[in-house]
Amino acid sequence: MSEARKNKLNKDSLNMILPWIMVIVFSLIILVMLEIHEKDKIKYEKYDYFLQYFIENYYALDQNQIDLLDSKDDFWISAVFNQVNENEDEMIKKYNRVISKELVEKNEEYHKLFSSNVQSKGIGDKIVYIKFDKFVENTFKDIENVLKNTKISQNLIIDLSNNIGGSVETANKVINLFTEKGQTLYYIEKRGEMHPVIDTDEHNIVFEEIQVITSNKTASAAEIMAISLKSNLSNVKIYGEKTTGKGIEVSSRKYHDGSMIAFVTGKLYGPNKEDYHMKGFEPDIKININYDTNNYNRVTEQESIRILNEILELSKD
């Protein structure tokens, strides 16, 4: 084969391959640009949400802090958190932060240990027992169905010993099942102003006695429920141990990269403006509770049964 023919074949081959090479390079450039765009989108999304809620809710940022956030970067968001936290107590500080993907996943695994199901049973013909570990979307309907379908009206036992809180809005609905229209359920403080949360429901379910079980795991929305029932109803007694003392409302936002920002948007108080944040509140009747130290200090099923039996014995007196 002549040298000229070889050169022509090489040139023809190159002309055939070159468009494909250009397509591949162009595709790679587009992929890189899309990845950069997605990262910028996440960064701006974090920034806008952070700024909106800090200005409109619990905190008001000054101009220097806003200027600091102009880079829209996790590092500077963390820097503003640090400045805000200079005037906050330890219990609030730990909620104002950027949370890594790894820690978010760890927290999600922890929350899976606490059931969102409402457990219920009748004890004899005079007692209804309900237990739930957190307030989620279905909690209200599940409890409402249990109470409306029971013929028992003498005694209700609400076990909040493993309840870590959850949706305050859902807790409102559950509390409304028992309180009367016009009663103050609790107060929430936002940017220095106290706002009462009022029962607006016309209907309520009445029991002769209501007993609430609390422990040092009882937190946040569960504490609000216990203290609201105790303050508003004369037939409520609390058994168990002192509660956690998490009297704050926390907002959070998870992003496409798996990370999250979380921060305090309000401070919670009891119906009589009781400040239980970092303090918790004591039960009417103390019952010593054994916690499972190998399982995040949860109250085991066996321990719940023991506590219930002790309350039933005390109720006989």
PLY file of the C-alpha trace (Angstrom):
ply
format ascii 1.0
element vertex 317
property float x
property float y
property float z
element edge 316
property int vertex1
property int vertex2
end_header
0.00 0.00 0.00
1.38 3.36 -1.02
2.24 6.01 1.55
-0.34 8.38 0.07
-3.09 5.76 0.38
-2.08 5.10 4.01
-2.27 8.79 4.81
-5.70 9.00 3.16
-7.00 6.03 5.20
-5.66 7.54 8.43
-7.26 10.86 7.60
-10.59 9.21 6.78
-10.47 7.22 10.07
-9.70 10.34 12.04
-12.58 12.18 10.36
-14.91 9.34 11.34
-13.69 9.21 14.95
-13.37 12.96 15.57
-17.14 13.70 15.74
-17.58 10.93 18.31
-14.71 12.30 20.36
-16.31 15.75 20.23
-19.68 14.28 21.32
-18.03 12.50 24.28
-16.09 15.61 25.35
-19.16 17.81 25.00
-21.24 15.32 27.03
-18.63 15.29 29.79
-18.62 19.10 29.88
-22.43 19.11 30.21
-22.30 16.54 33.02
-19.70 18.58 34.91
-21.77 21.76 34.45
-24.92 19.99 35.65
-23.10 18.73 38.73
-21.79 22.23 39.48
-25.28 23.64 38.93
-26.81 21.05 41.28
-24.24 21.86 43.99
-24.95 25.58 43.59
-28.69 24.90 43.68
-28.32 23.00 46.96
-26.08 25.74 48.37
-28.54 28.51 47.46
-31.47 26.44 48.71
-29.77 26.04 52.09
-28.93 29.71 52.25
-32.40 30.99 51.35
-34.16 28.65 53.78
-31.71 29.45 56.56
-31.97 33.20 56.10
-35.77 33.20 55.74
-36.36 31.28 58.94
-33.77 33.07 61.01
-35.15 36.47 60.08
-38.87 35.59 60.16
-38.97 33.27 63.17
-37.09 33.03 66.43
-33.94 34.97 65.57
-33.30 38.28 63.83
-29.88 38.53 62.16
-28.05 41.83 62.08
-26.59 43.18 58.82
-23.06 41.97 59.59
-24.32 38.42 59.94
-26.33 38.70 56.74
-23.26 40.02 54.90
-21.28 37.09 56.30
-23.72 34.70 54.65
-23.31 36.15 51.15
-21.01 33.31 50.11
-23.92 30.91 50.69
-21.57 28.28 52.10
-21.92 25.79 54.98
-18.82 27.26 56.61
-20.36 30.71 56.90
-23.75 29.36 57.94
-21.88 27.59 60.75
-20.12 30.86 61.58
-23.47 32.64 61.98
-24.72 29.76 64.13
-21.70 30.26 66.39
-22.43 33.98 66.73
-26.11 33.39 67.48
-25.22 30.70 70.02
-23.05 33.07 72.06
-26.22 34.24 73.84
-27.92 30.85 74.07
-27.82 28.13 76.70
-26.28 24.73 76.06
-29.60 23.00 75.40
-30.38 25.37 72.51
-26.85 25.54 71.10
-26.78 21.90 70.14
-29.81 22.34 67.87
-28.46 25.35 65.95
-26.08 23.72 63.52
-25.27 22.24 60.14
-25.55 18.45 60.40
-23.44 16.18 58.21
-24.92 13.39 56.09
-23.29 10.79 58.34
-24.81 12.23 61.51
-28.22 12.61 59.83
-28.15 8.91 58.98
-27.15 8.02 62.53
-30.04 10.11 63.95
-32.48 8.47 61.54
-31.40 5.03 62.77
-31.91 6.18 66.37
-35.44 7.43 65.65
-36.35 4.10 64.07
-36.05 2.57 67.55
-39.10 4.54 68.67
-42.34 3.21 67.28
-44.79 5.54 65.57
-47.60 3.04 66.21
-50.17 3.62 68.95
-50.42 0.58 71.22
-53.65 0.20 73.15
-55.45 -2.32 75.31
-58.31 -2.55 77.73
-57.52 -3.59 81.31
-60.61 -5.12 82.80
-63.77 -3.15 82.09
-62.66 0.17 83.60
-59.22 1.07 82.18
-57.92 1.98 78.71
-54.13 1.97 78.26
-52.40 3.70 75.31
-48.69 4.01 74.58
-46.85 5.74 71.74
-43.23 6.78 71.33
-43.53 9.88 69.15
-45.98 12.29 67.57
-46.22 11.72 63.82
-48.91 12.40 61.23
-51.00 9.30 61.97
-50.80 9.57 65.79
-53.87 11.74 66.22
-56.18 9.60 64.08
-54.95 6.39 65.72
-55.59 7.71 69.25
-58.92 9.23 68.26
-60.05 5.89 66.80
-59.01 4.01 69.95
-60.85 6.39 72.29
-63.99 6.75 70.20
-64.35 3.00 69.81
-64.00 2.15 73.49
-66.95 1.88 75.84
-64.71 2.55 78.84
-64.97 6.02 80.37
-63.63 5.49 83.89
-59.86 5.51 83.61
-57.34 6.33 80.89
-53.61 5.64 81.23
-51.35 7.46 78.74
-47.81 6.03 78.66
-45.30 8.67 77.49
-42.30 7.01 79.12
-40.55 6.41 75.78
-42.03 9.38 73.94
-39.25 11.57 72.48
-41.65 14.18 71.07
-42.14 14.93 67.39
-44.74 17.12 65.72
-46.04 19.83 68.05
-48.96 20.35 65.66
-49.97 16.70 66.10
-49.60 17.02 69.88
-52.05 19.96 69.75
-54.67 17.77 68.11
-54.19 14.96 70.63
-54.43 17.36 73.60
-57.60 18.85 72.06
-59.26 15.46 72.43
-59.34 16.01 76.21
-59.31 19.76 76.90
-62.23 22.13 76.48
-62.65 24.84 73.89
-60.99 28.10 74.98
-58.41 26.50 77.29
-54.77 27.43 76.80
-52.73 24.38 75.79
-49.31 26.06 76.05
-47.38 29.18 75.07
-44.76 29.58 72.39
-42.22 32.40 72.44
-40.99 33.77 69.12
-38.60 36.71 68.99
-39.44 37.79 72.53
-43.23 37.64 72.16
-45.41 35.06 73.95
-48.22 33.53 71.88
-50.89 31.30 73.51
-52.03 28.15 71.71
-55.77 27.74 72.38
-58.08 24.74 72.11
-60.56 25.54 69.32
-62.27 22.14 69.20
-65.94 21.97 70.23
-65.78 18.32 71.33
-63.76 16.52 73.98
-63.58 13.00 75.37
-64.14 12.77 79.13
-62.68 10.19 81.54
-63.18 10.07 85.28
-59.42 9.76 85.79
-56.42 10.23 83.52
-52.98 8.95 84.53
-49.90 9.94 82.55
-46.58 8.08 82.74
-43.38 10.08 82.18
-39.66 9.31 82.37
-36.38 11.07 81.66
-36.92 10.11 77.99
-40.22 12.07 77.83
-39.36 15.16 75.80
-40.58 18.12 73.76
-44.14 17.61 72.42
-44.69 14.77 74.93
-43.80 17.14 77.80
-46.23 19.70 76.38
-48.98 17.09 76.35
-48.34 15.97 79.93
-48.11 19.46 81.41
-51.07 20.73 79.38
-53.34 17.92 80.55
-52.17 18.36 84.14
-52.73 22.13 84.14
-56.09 22.12 82.36
-57.84 19.09 83.86
-58.46 18.43 87.55
-58.58 14.64 87.12
-55.01 14.15 85.84
-52.12 12.64 87.79
-48.59 12.14 86.51
-46.61 9.05 87.52
-42.98 8.15 86.89
-39.88 10.33 86.79
-38.79 13.85 85.93
-38.99 14.66 82.20
-36.16 15.64 79.85
-36.68 19.41 79.80
-36.68 20.10 76.06
-38.91 23.15 75.89
-38.06 24.30 72.38
-39.48 24.03 68.88
-36.88 22.93 66.35
-37.13 23.27 62.57
-34.95 21.30 60.19
-34.43 20.91 56.46
-32.79 17.95 54.73
-31.07 18.51 51.38
-30.26 16.48 48.29
-26.69 15.90 49.43
-27.94 14.20 52.61
-26.94 17.01 54.97
-29.32 19.04 57.09
-29.62 22.34 58.89
-31.55 22.53 62.16
-32.30 25.45 64.42
-34.60 26.65 67.17
-37.68 28.53 65.97
-39.48 28.95 69.28
-39.39 28.30 72.99
-42.26 26.41 74.64
-43.93 27.09 77.99
-46.74 25.38 79.90
-50.33 26.72 80.02
-49.42 28.86 83.05
-46.20 30.00 81.35
-44.16 27.37 83.21
-40.58 27.38 81.93
-39.51 23.73 81.90
-36.68 24.08 79.37
-33.54 22.35 80.70
-35.46 21.74 83.93
-38.17 19.22 83.08
-41.03 18.79 85.50
-41.60 16.38 88.35
-44.42 13.80 88.47
-47.13 13.88 91.13
-46.19 10.37 92.21
-42.62 9.18 91.82
-41.99 5.70 90.41
-38.42 4.54 89.94
-37.81 3.43 86.36
-35.14 1.02 85.15
-33.65 1.99 81.79
-32.01 -0.26 79.21
-28.42 1.02 79.20
-27.60 -1.15 76.19
-30.34 0.40 74.09
-30.13 4.20 74.38
-31.61 4.12 77.91
-35.03 3.25 76.57
-37.80 1.86 78.75
-38.24 -1.80 77.78
-41.58 -3.48 77.21
-41.11 -5.53 80.38
-40.38 -2.38 82.38
-43.47 -0.68 80.97
-45.58 -3.61 82.19
-43.98 -3.40 85.64
-44.66 0.36 85.86
-48.25 -0.15 84.73
-48.80 -2.83 87.41
-47.34 -0.53 90.06
-49.72 2.27 89.04
-52.65 -0.13 89.16
-51.65 -1.12 92.69
-51.27 2.51 93.76
-54.68 3.32 92.28
-56.32 0.80 94.58
-55.27 2.78 97.67
0 1
1 2
2 3
3 4
4 5
5 6
6 7
7 8
8 9
9 10
10 11
11 12
12 13
13 14
14 15
15 16
16 17
17 18
18 19
19 20
20 21
21 22
22 23
23 24
24 25
25 26
26 27
27 28
28 29
29 30
30 31
31 32
32 33
33 34
34 35
35 36
36 37
37 38
38 39
39 40
40 41
41 42
42 43
43 44
44 45
45 46
46 47
47 48
48 49
49 50
50 51
51 52
52 53
53 54
54 55
55 56
56 57
57 58
58 59
59 60
60 61
61 62
62 63
63 64
64 65
65 66
66 67
67 68
68 69
69 70
70 71
71 72
72 73
73 74
74 75
75 76
76 77
77 78
78 79
79 80
80 81
81 82
82 83
83 84
84 85
85 86
86 87
87 88
88 89
89 90
90 91
91 92
92 93
93 94
94 95
95 96
96 97
97 98
98 99
99 100
100 101
101 102
102 103
103 104
104 105
105 106
106 107
107 108
108 109
109 110
110 111
111 112
112 113
113 114
114 115
115 116
116 117
117 118
118 119
119 120
120 121
121 122
122 123
123 124
124 125
125 126
126 127
127 128
128 129
129 130
130 131
131 132
132 133
133 134
134 135
135 136
136 137
137 138
138 139
139 140
140 141
141 142
142 143
143 144
144 145
145 146
146 147
147 148
148 149
149 150
150 151
151 152
152 153
153 154
154 155
155 156
156 157
157 158
158 159
159 160
160 161
161 162
162 163
163 164
164 165
165 166
166 167
167 168
168 169
169 170
170 171
171 172
172 173
173 174
174 175
175 176
176 177
177 178
178 179
179 180
180 181
181 182
182 183
183 184
184 185
185 186
186 187
187 188
188 189
189 190
190 191
191 192
192 193
193 194
194 195
195 196
196 197
197 198
198 199
199 200
200 201
201 202
202 203
203 204
204 205
205 206
206 207
207 208
208 209
209 210
210 211
211 212
212 213
213 214
214 215
215 216
216 217
217 218
218 219
219 220
220 221
221 222
222 223
223 224
224 225
225 226
226 227
227 228
228 229
229 230
230 231
231 232
232 233
233 234
234 235
235 236
236 237
237 238
238 239
239 240
240 241
241 242
242 243
243 244
244 245
245 246
246 247
247 248
248 249
249 250
250 251
251 252
252 253
253 254
254 255
255 256
256 257
257 258
258 259
259 260
260 261
261 262
262 263
263 264
264 265
265 266
266 267
267 268
268 269
269 270
270 271
271 272
272 273
273 274
274 275
275 276
276 277
277 278
278 279
279 280
280 281
281 282
282 283
283 284
284 285
285 286
286 287
287 288
288 289
289 290
290 291
291 292
292 293
293 294
294 295
295 296
296 297
297 298
298 299
299 300
300 301
301 302
302 303
303 304
304 305
305 306
306 307
307 308
308 309
309 310
310 311
311 312
312 313
313 314
314 315
315 316
